[in-house]
Amino acid sequence: MTRKPQPAAREAPPRSYGLPIAYGVFVVLVVAVSPTLDLPAAPIAGLLALATIVYALRKRIYSWRFLLFSVLAMIMFVPARAYSLPVPLPFQLEPYRVLWIIGLGVVLWAVFVRGSLRWRQTMIGPGLLFYLFTILVSFAFNASELTRKGLINGAVGGIVTFLMLLVPLVIVRQLLDSESIVKRVLVFLTWSAATVSLFALFEYATRINVFRTYAYFLPLHLLRDELEATTTIGAFRAFGSAQHPIALVVMLATLIPAAIWLANWSDWPKNPINRRIFYGVITLILFAGMMSAISRTAVVVLASMFAVVLLLRPRVASLLAVLSIPPLILVALVRPNVFNTVFLSFLDLDNLVASQYTSPGWAGQGRLADIGPALEIVAQQPFFGSALGSRIVVGENANSFILDNQWLAILMELGILGVVGLAIFILTPAVLLIKHAHTPGVPASHRDLAIAVATATIGYAVAMYFFDAFSFIQSFLVLSMLWAVGGWLLTDAAREGEWVATRGVGAAL
């Protein structure tokens, strides 16, 4: 009788000592360098504690999902340009930039070196390339003048800053590998926005911004503590996690279409009626957060998005119009001053126009008042402008006035060619998604999602006329997250389930 051959014993995979060694080296370096650089003890202790937590939870942290939602959480809950890491450098090292650089490096390593991820198209490529072309043409045309005036570093910095804004889009787009993760991203964004709205309402009532308290318990340095913004009637305006009340309004508004889409297509709650009630409440919370900022821009953005829905989905627009009546009545009854400032002021055209002519020029107020002086400058260099980043509006070296108008600012910096490039860059995703929504064979949920992202894009494009969109970056970053979803719709959605990344960040490292 022959014995049955036994299967060969599996060899245990070789244990990697790279991460423990890296952690140990990091701790030793921090402890050794701290006395030399005279670094404060509390931030250093916090940094070491954070490193220890990261090391202890490394199996959970070193995953693509953790990187994805870390980027999203940083965008939603950490105010841009509000905090820096306590590291003695010639510049302020903001935490979100550190995360972006690490995340981008890991993703690019995984795509182009290890091959554990494949490159996914972002949808904005052609429009972005044309806009970058206009930036470079303007820079080349103005290079000698920028050098003569000592503005060359600012111009280069302006280009680098804009490119940095695209990093989260690249990271998130590469990690959207299935419809389930796309839904989770949209759920995370809308729920996070609702959380920000609730804290904005708390801020409106108490004048306490919880998003500016991180430095009390984290190793962070608060760059800007005072937040004061009032309306013409003296009412306090909430900032939330944004840099400005208008930026808060735009961020919340761009996520309302996503909340409405989730009301129909989210996986939870399972019951359709409960799901619509739940996301109806989410939408109301977003609307309430917008009201806490007391900005007429809210009406303009909502009206522009409603016009898009009315054109593309008339029945949905009619339903939304009916459902919007009770919240408006509630605002009018509970906060009549806010209702008059935000809504009824549009009925008084004389005062509305007059309000846009107050404090023209250097004060950074009065959008209509700024048009004339701005166009006089544009007339000197109408086609190529003065180069991106050449305008300095604050500090001792200020050479221009503040414009609460991104389109006009780009006209001054990049000229007519730059405005055309910016329009192509911003509106191309909306055009592609609307076309996709009318393509035969596209599932209903995907058609509706394409319309939702396109609607948010057009609303943002209109809002750019009312604030410095590329300076108050949170709203643009949220829009770029929606563009990442749009990129998935236009490419991977048709191949759902064909390929799913299985290796985590640890593999890329």
C-alpha positions in Angstrom: 0.0 0.0 0.0 1.5 3.3 -1.1 1.3 6.3 1.1 -0.5 9.3 -0.1 2.0 12.1 -0.9 1.8 14.9 1.6 1.5 18.4 0.3 4.7 20.4 0.6 4.6 22.8 3.5 4.2 26.4 2.6 7.1 28.6 3.3 6.3 31.6 5.5 6.7 34.8 3.6 9.9 36.6 4.5 9.3 39.2 7.2 9.9 42.8 6.2 11.9 44.9 8.6 11.8 48.0 6.5 9.0 49.7 8.4 10.2 49.0 11.9 13.6 50.3 11.0 12.1 53.4 9.4 10.1 54.0 12.5 13.1 53.6 14.8 15.2 55.9 12.7 12.5 58.5 12.7 12.1 58.5 16.5 15.9 58.7 17.0 16.2 61.6 14.5 13.4 63.5 16.2 14.8 63.0 19.7 18.4 63.9 18.5 17.5 66.9 16.5 14.9 68.5 18.8 17.5 69.9 21.4 19.7 71.2 18.6 16.9 73.1 16.9 15.4 74.2 20.2 12.0 72.8 19.2 9.1 73.1 21.7 8.5 70.0 23.7 4.7 69.7 23.4 4.5 69.6 19.6 7.4 67.1 19.5 5.7 64.9 22.0 2.5 65.0 19.9 4.5 64.2 16.8 6.1 61.2 18.4 2.7 60.0 19.8 1.2 60.4 16.3 4.1 58.4 14.7 3.6 55.7 17.4 -0.1 55.4 16.6 0.6 55.2 12.9 3.1 52.5 13.5 0.7 50.5 15.7 -2.1 50.8 13.3 0.0 50.3 10.2 -1.9 47.3 8.8 -5.1 49.4 8.7 -3.5 52.6 7.7 -1.3 51.3 4.8 -4.2 50.7 2.5 -5.6 52.5 -0.5 -8.9 53.2 1.2 -7.2 54.9 4.2 -5.3 57.1 1.8 -8.4 57.9 -0.2 -10.5 59.0 2.8 -7.6 60.7 4.5 -7.4 63.1 1.5 -11.2 63.6 1.6 -11.2 64.2 5.3 -8.3 66.7 5.0 -10.2 68.7 2.4 -13.5 68.7 4.3 -12.4 69.3 7.9 -9.0 71.1 7.9 -9.2 74.7 6.8 -6.8 75.5 4.1 -3.9 77.9 5.0 -5.0 77.9 8.6 -2.4 75.5 10.1 1.2 74.6 9.7 3.4 71.9 11.2 5.8 73.1 13.9 8.9 72.6 11.7 11.5 75.4 11.4 11.5 76.0 7.6 11.7 79.1 5.5 8.0 78.5 4.5 4.9 77.4 6.3 4.6 73.6 6.0 0.8 73.0 5.9 -0.4 69.5 6.8 -2.6 68.9 3.8 0.3 69.6 1.4 2.4 67.0 3.2 -0.4 64.4 2.7 -0.8 65.4 -0.9 2.9 65.0 -1.7 3.2 61.6 0.1 -0.1 60.4 -1.5 1.0 61.4 -5.0 4.4 59.8 -4.6 2.8 56.5 -3.4 0.3 56.5 -6.2 2.8 57.3 -9.0 5.2 54.6 -7.6 2.3 52.1 -7.6 1.3 53.0 -11.2 4.6 53.4 -13.0 7.1 51.3 -10.9 5.4 48.4 -9.2 2.4 48.2 -11.5 0.0 47.5 -8.6 -2.3 50.2 -9.9 -3.1 51.2 -13.5 -3.4 54.8 -14.6 -6.9 56.1 -14.9 -7.9 59.0 -17.0 -9.1 62.1 -15.1 -11.5 63.5 -17.8 -10.0 67.0 -17.6 -6.8 66.3 -19.6 -7.5 68.2 -22.8 -9.0 71.3 -21.1 -6.3 71.3 -18.5 -3.5 71.1 -21.1 -5.0 74.0 -23.1 -5.3 76.1 -19.9 -1.7 75.3 -18.9 -0.7 76.3 -22.5 -2.2 79.7 -22.0 -0.4 80.1 -18.6 3.0 79.2 -20.2 2.4 81.5 -23.2 1.6 84.4 -20.8 4.7 83.6 -18.7 6.9 83.5 -21.8 5.5 86.8 -23.1 6.0 88.5 -19.8 9.3 86.9 -18.7 11.5 89.9 -19.2 9.1 92.3 -17.5 8.6 89.9 -14.6 12.4 89.7 -14.1 12.8 93.4 -14.3 10.1 94.0 -11.6 11.4 91.1 -9.4 8.1 89.2 -9.8 9.5 86.1 -11.5 9.4 84.0 -8.3 5.8 85.0 -7.7 4.9 83.9 -11.2 6.6 80.6 -10.9 5.0 80.1 -7.5 1.6 80.9 -9.0 2.0 78.1 -11.5 3.3 75.6 -8.9 0.4 76.5 -6.6 -2.2 75.8 -9.3 -0.6 72.5 -10.2 -0.7 71.5 -6.5 -4.5 72.0 -6.5 -4.7 69.2 -9.0 -2.8 66.7 -6.9 -5.9 65.5 -4.8 -7.8 64.9 -8.1 -5.0 62.7 -9.4 -4.8 60.7 -6.2 -8.5 60.2 -5.8 -9.1 59.4 -9.4 -6.6 56.6 -9.4 -8.3 55.0 -6.4 -11.8 55.0 -7.7 -11.9 51.4 -9.0 -15.6 50.4 -8.5 -19.1 51.8 -8.2 -19.2 50.8 -4.6 -16.2 53.0 -3.7 -17.6 55.8 -5.8 -20.8 55.7 -3.7 -18.8 55.7 -0.5 -16.9 58.7 -1.6 -20.1 60.6 -2.4 -21.6 59.5 0.9 -18.5 60.7 2.8 -18.5 64.0 1.0 -22.2 64.8 1.6 -22.2 63.6 5.2 -19.0 65.6 5.9 -20.6 68.6 4.3 -23.6 68.2 6.5 -21.4 68.0 9.6 -19.6 71.2 8.5 -23.0 72.8 8.1 -24.0 71.9 11.6 -20.8 73.3 13.0 -21.4 76.4 10.9 -24.8 76.9 12.5 -23.1 76.4 15.9 -20.5 79.0 14.9 -23.3 81.4 13.7 -25.0 81.1 17.1 -21.9 81.2 19.3 -19.1 82.7 17.1 -16.9 79.7 18.0 -15.3 78.0 15.0 -14.4 74.5 16.1 -12.3 74.0 13.0 -9.8 76.6 14.4 -9.3 74.7 17.7 -7.1 71.8 16.4 -3.9 73.5 17.6 -5.1 73.1 21.2 -4.7 69.3 21.1 -2.6 68.6 18.0 1.0 69.5 17.1 -0.1 72.3 14.8 0.6 76.0 14.6 -2.4 78.2 14.0 -1.6 80.7 11.2 -4.8 82.8 11.4 -7.1 82.9 14.4 -9.3 86.0 13.8 -12.3 85.3 11.6 -14.5 88.4 11.2 -17.0 88.8 8.4 -20.2 90.7 8.7 -22.9 91.8 6.3 -24.0 95.3 5.6 -26.6 94.9 8.4 -23.9 93.9 10.9 -24.8 90.2 11.0 -22.1 87.6 11.8 -21.3 85.2 9.0 -20.0 81.7 9.6 -16.8 80.3 8.0 -17.1 76.6 8.9 -14.1 74.8 7.5 -13.7 77.2 4.6 -11.5 80.3 4.3 -14.4 82.6 3.7 -18.2 82.6 4.0 -18.7 82.7 0.2 -16.3 79.8 -0.2 -18.4 77.9 2.4 -21.5 78.6 0.4 -20.0 77.4 -2.8 -18.6 74.2 -1.3 -22.0 73.2 0.3 -23.9 74.1 -2.9 -21.8 72.0 -5.2 -22.6 68.9 -3.0 -26.4 69.4 -3.1 -26.7 67.7 -6.5 -24.8 64.7 -5.0 -27.1 64.5 -2.0 -30.1 64.5 -4.3 -28.5 61.7 -6.4 -27.9 59.7 -3.3 -31.5 60.1 -2.3 -32.4 57.9 -5.3 -29.4 55.7 -5.7 -27.6 55.3 -2.4 -27.3 51.7 -1.0 -28.4 52.9 2.4 -31.1 53.3 3.7 -32.4 50.3 1.9 -36.0 51.5 2.0 -36.5 54.1 -0.8 -38.8 56.2 1.3 -36.5 56.3 4.2 -33.6 56.9 1.9 -35.3 60.0 0.4 -36.3 61.3 3.8 -32.7 60.9 5.1 -31.0 62.6 2.2 -33.8 65.2 2.1 -32.8 66.1 5.7 -29.1 66.1 4.6 -30.0 68.6 1.8 -31.9 70.8 4.3 -28.9 70.8 6.6 -26.6 71.9 3.7 -29.1 74.6 2.9 -29.1 75.8 6.5 -25.3 75.9 6.5 -25.4 78.1 3.5 -27.8 80.4 5.2 -25.4 80.7 8.2 -22.9 82.3 5.8 -25.4 85.0 4.8 -24.3 85.4 1.2 -26.3 86.4 -1.9 -23.9 84.2 -3.8 -25.9 81.2 -2.4 -29.0 82.4 -4.4 -27.0 82.9 -7.6 -25.3 79.4 -7.4 -28.6 77.6 -6.5 -30.4 79.5 -9.3 -27.8 78.6 -11.9 -27.9 74.9 -10.9 -31.7 75.0 -10.9 -31.6 76.4 -14.5 -29.4 73.4 -15.5 -31.8 70.9 -13.9 -34.8 72.7 -15.5 -33.2 72.4 -18.9 -32.1 68.7 -18.5 -34.6 67.3 -16.1 -37.7 69.5 -16.1 -39.8 67.1 -13.9 -37.1 67.0 -11.3 -36.8 70.8 -11.4 -40.5 71.1 -10.8 -40.4 68.8 -7.8 -37.4 70.7 -6.4 -39.2 74.0 -6.8 -42.1 72.7 -4.8 -40.0 71.2 -2.1 -37.9 74.4 -1.7 -41.0 76.4 -0.6 -41.2 75.2 3.0 -37.5 75.8 3.8 -37.7 79.3 2.4 -40.8 80.0 4.5 -39.0 78.7 7.6 -36.0 80.9 7.0 -38.3 83.9 6.5 -40.1 83.3 9.8 -37.1 82.3 11.9 -34.5 84.7 10.5 -36.2 87.5 8.6 -33.1 89.6 8.4 -31.2 86.8 6.8 -34.0 86.1 4.4 -34.2 89.8 3.4 -30.4 90.1 2.9 -30.0 86.8 1.0 -33.2 86.7 -1.0 -35.3 89.8 -1.0 -32.4 92.1 -1.8 -32.5 90.8 -5.4 -35.9 92.6 -5.7 -34.4 96.0 -4.9 -32.2 96.4 -8.0 -31.1 99.9 -7.2 -29.7 99.0 -3.8 -28.3 95.8 -5.2 -26.3 97.6 -7.9 -25.3 100.3 -5.5 -23.9 97.7 -3.1 -21.6 96.6 -5.9 -20.1 100.1 -6.2 -19.0 100.5 -2.6 -15.3 100.8 -1.6 -14.0 100.3 -5.2 -10.5 99.3 -6.1 -8.0 98.7 -3.3 -10.6 97.9 -0.6 -11.5 94.6 -2.4 -15.2 95.4 -2.4 -17.7 96.4 -5.0 -17.4 94.0 -7.9 -19.0 96.3 -10.4 -16.8 99.1 -9.2 -13.7 97.0 -9.8 -14.6 96.2 -13.4 -13.6 99.7 -14.8 -10.1 99.9 -13.3 -9.5 96.3 -14.1 -10.4 96.7 -17.7 -8.1 99.7 -18.0 -5.2 97.5 -16.9 -6.4 94.7 -19.2 -6.4 97.1 -22.2 -2.6 97.4 -21.8 -2.0 93.7 -22.3 -5.3 92.3 -23.6 -4.3 89.0 -25.0 -1.6 87.6 -22.6 -2.1 89.6 -19.4 0.6 90.1 -16.9 1.3 86.4 -16.0 -0.2 84.2 -13.4 0.9 85.2 -9.9 2.1 88.6 -11.0 -0.6 90.4 -9.0 0.2 91.0 -5.3 -2.8 92.2 -3.4 -1.7 92.1 0.2 1.5 93.1 2.1 4.1 95.7 1.6 4.8 94.7 -2.0 1.1 94.9 -3.1 0.9 96.1 -6.7 -2.8 95.5 -7.5 -6.2 95.5 -5.9 -8.3 92.7 -4.5 -10.8 91.2 -6.9 -13.7 89.0 -5.6 -14.0 87.7 -9.2 -11.8 84.8 -10.4 -12.8 85.4 -14.1 -11.7 89.0 -13.9 -8.5 88.1 -12.1 -7.6 85.6 -14.8 -8.4 88.3 -17.5 -5.9 90.6 -15.8 -3.2 87.9 -15.4 -3.6 85.8 -18.5 -5.6 88.0 -20.9 -8.3 87.0 -23.2 -6.5 83.8 -24.2 -6.4 82.8 -20.5 -10.1 83.4 -19.9 -10.8 81.2 -22.9 -8.5 78.5 -21.5 -10.1 78.7 -18.1 -13.6 78.4 -19.6 -12.5 75.3 -21.5 -10.8 73.8 -18.5 -13.8 74.4 -16.2 -16.7 73.6 -18.6 -15.3 70.7 -20.5 -16.2 68.2 -17.8 -19.8 69.5 -17.8 -20.1 69.2 -21.6 -18.6 65.6 -21.6 -20.9 64.5 -18.7 -24.1 66.0 -20.3 -23.2 64.2 -23.5 -22.6 61.0 -21.6 -26.0 61.3 -19.9 -27.7 61.3 -23.3 -25.7 58.4 -24.7 -28.0 55.3 -25.3 -27.4 52.3 -23.1 -26.0 54.3 -20.1 -27.7 53.0 -16.9 -30.2 55.4 -15.3 -28.1 55.8 -12.1 -25.0 56.8 -14.2 -27.0 59.2 -16.3 -28.3 61.0 -13.2 -24.9 61.1 -11.6 -23.4 62.6 -14.7 -26.1 65.3 -14.6 -25.4 65.9 -10.9 -21.7 66.4 -11.5 -22.3 68.6 -14.5 -24.8 70.7 -12.6 -22.3 71.2 -9.7 -19.7 72.2 -12.3 -21.8 74.9 -13.9 -22.9 76.2 -10.5 -19.2 76.5 -9.6 -18.3 78.2 -12.9 -21.0 80.9 -12.1 -19.8 81.3 -8.5 -16.3 82.0 -9.8 -17.5 85.5 -10.7 -18.2 86.2 -7.0 -15.0 85.1 -5.2 -11.4 84.3 -5.6 -12.0 80.6 -6.4 -8.3 79.6 -6.7 -7.4 81.3 -3.5 -10.2 79.9 -1.4 -9.3 76.4 -2.4 -11.6 74.1 -0.5 -14.5 74.6 -2.9 -12.3 73.9 -5.9 -11.0 70.7 -4.3 -14.5 69.5 -3.6 -15.4 70.1 -7.2 -12.3 68.2 -8.3 -13.5 65.2 -6.2 -16.7 65.3 -8.2 -14.6 65.5 -11.3 -12.8 62.3 -10.2 -16.2 60.7 -10.0 -17.1 62.0 -13.4 -13.8 60.6 -14.8 -14.9 57.2 -13.4 -18.2 57.5 -15.1 -16.7 58.3 -18.5 -14.1 55.5 -18.4 -14.2 52.7 -15.8 -18.0 52.6 -15.3 -18.5 50.8 -18.5 -15.9 48.2 -17.4 -17.2 47.7 -13.9 -15.7 44.6 -12.3 -13.1 44.0 -15.0 -10.2 45.1 -12.8 -9.9 46.0 -9.1 -6.7 46.9 -7.4 -5.9 44.5 -4.6 -2.6 45.8 -3.2 -2.4 48.5 -0.6 -0.2 51.4 0.0 2.3 49.1 1.7 2.9 47.3 -1.6 3.6 50.6 -3.3 6.1 51.6 -0.6 
